């Protein structure tokens, strides 16, 4: 049953103990529980002994029981002044209100995710997508290199629900990426029945490219990988360029008299050293990027 919510719902109760709370009527300026909820409805409640100076409190999920008097059950306690357990209420007037607790908000988010998944139930097994959250929603697995297999496989991700994805990875991805424990057998069905595991692709830190052959581009098969985060250039990869020469170190020596370089004069050769540039260090080889977790539909 879906949990319901109400606006400005607050009633008094004089019930004692740890059982259901009998409702005595709405607090001035507020609505009664029966004005917002029907018999059997669940809602999140907060009960305090004194709204102005609270010393005891309890909040959680309860149910409305219509009758004489109307009652609220205290089914799931999320927190209380009694260490998270039911408060043993003493005599006196308390108030109970319909509220939105942290757990209620988490339940709403989880339900929203479940509804979205149900709405896109046509998403095929094997579809990959980046997600904004790090934890896979229901029906998806992270592509992080974990192993996957049947419930008895001992894989990191083990469930009978993964059989279809197991087969698609087995049939389409190479064993170098999607490694099957103990080696690949006759077919995916046989390996699944043998409770073997298969490794999910690990897309962490990688940019995906399309497989196949683009015009003028190298053909890439499914599971191929390459590239490097940094590169050190070799001499053959440098473009044509020149270097300045250190000036003032060249000396020409000769013997005898006469014009330098004249006929018959001995010649000497000195080494000329050019200035050194560059360090040979690796440089970053990546385009602008932003990381997001990749998931696969099982």
Secondary structure, DSSP 8 states (H G I E B T S, - for coil): --B---SSBEEEE---BSS-EE--EE-TTSB-GGGT--TT-EEEEEEES-TTS-S-EEEEEEEEE-SSS-EE---EEEEETTTTS---B-SS-EEEEE---HHHHHHHHHHHHHHHHHHTTT--TT-EEEESSSS--TTEEE-BS-EEE-TTS--SEE-GGGHHHHHHHHHHS-TTTS-BTT---S-HHHHHHTT--EE--B-TT------B--TTS--B-TT-----SEE---GGGS-S----B-TT-------SSS-TT-TT---------B--------EE---S----EEEEE-
